[in-house]
Amino acid sequence: MRITITSVIVDDQAKAERFYVDVLGFVKKHDVPTGDARWLTVVSPEDPEGCELLLEPEGHPAAKPFKAALVADGVPYTQFTVKDVPAEFERLRGLGVRFTQEPADLGPLWTAVLDDTCGNLIQIVQMK
């Protein structure tokens, strides 16, 4: 068994696509119309056959309050591994990304937390 797709719940798929592709640098893998929404996935350009991230529309009634509670408590929805957290922080901040946690050296790892503009906090992580 392996993980092939994981989701992040987004408030607007078009906005999410722009952020995750144009800003974070993921590559669109699937874009299939499904009525009012799309089966929209992105992958890392470093691993195009790896795990896909589904930009899931927040259609379920529990989605908005769930996301709002996580953001209010400062809890990231998911994590992405990067090679260099401080460098990625500077690159993304230069593109206008808002961070809720600047790079932090936590011993065996570096972390930072960003706002994905779609209702989620996302943590970037670098294992030392």
N, C-alpha and C positions, 0 to 999 in steps of 0.2 A: 504494500500500500504506500502511496506517496501523495503529497499535496500537489495538485495541478492548477487549481484555481482558488483564490481567496478573494474576498470582497471588501470594499470600502463603500459605505453608504453615502451618496452625494445628493445635494439638493438640486443640482442642475447638471445633466450629463454633458451638455455642450461646454459649459464653463469648466467642468471637471476635465474633459478631454483637453482643452486648451492648457490648463494648469499642469496636468500630469505629463502631457507630451511636450508642449512648448517651453515650460519652465523647468520641470523636474528632469526631463530628458528621456522619458519612457517612449516606447514605440507602440503605435496602435497595432494590435494583432487581429481582433475580430470586431466587426461593426455590423450587427444584424438587426434590422428593424423587428420589433416585437409589439406592434400596436402603438401605444402612446410612448413607449420607451425603446431602448436598444439593448442588445446583448453586446456591450462595449467593453473590450478587454485591452489592457496594455501589458507590455513585457519590458524587461530590461534589455537595452541594446547589447549588453554584455552576455546575455543568456536568452536569445530569442526563442528557444525551445523550452525554456524553464517555466516556472510558476507564473501563471497569468493573474493579473489584478483586475477583477471585475468592478467597473464603476457602476455600482448598483443604485438605481433610483430609489429614493426614500418613500416609496408608496405605502408601506405598511404603517398603520397608525402609531405604532410604538417607536418608529425610527426617529422622528424629530425629538421627542422627549428624551430618548436614550442618548442621542448625540449631544443634546444640550446639557444633560447631566454630566457627561464625560468632560465636555469643554469647561463647564463651571467648576469642576473639581481639578482641572488641569491634567486630565488623564489622556494620553495619546491613544488613538483608535488602533494604530498599527505601527510597525517599525520597518524601516528600510536600512540596509547595511550600505555604508559608503566607505571608500578607502581612507578618507581624511576628513573628519568632522569639521575642524576649524576651516579648512579650505573650502569645503562644500557650503558651510555657513556663509563665508564671504562671497562666494559665487552667487548663491541664492539671494542673499541680502542685496547684492548689486542689481538683481533682477526685480527687486521690490517685494520679495517674500517677507512676510512678518513672522518673527520668531517669538514664542512665548517663553522659551528658555534658550539662552545663549550657550555656546559650547561649554560643557562641564566635564572635567577630568574626574572620573569616578574609579580610579585605580586601574582595574583591568580593561576599562572601556571609556570611550568618549561618547557623550550624547548631546543632542540639541533637539528642540521641539519647535515645529513650524505649524502655521495655520494654512490648511490647504485651500482656503477660500470657499470650500464647499460644505462647511460645517464640522470639520474634523481637525483634531490635532494629530500630527504625524511626527514620530520620533525618528531621527536619523542616529545611527549607531556605528561606531568603529571599535572593533575588538583590537586590543593591543597585542 
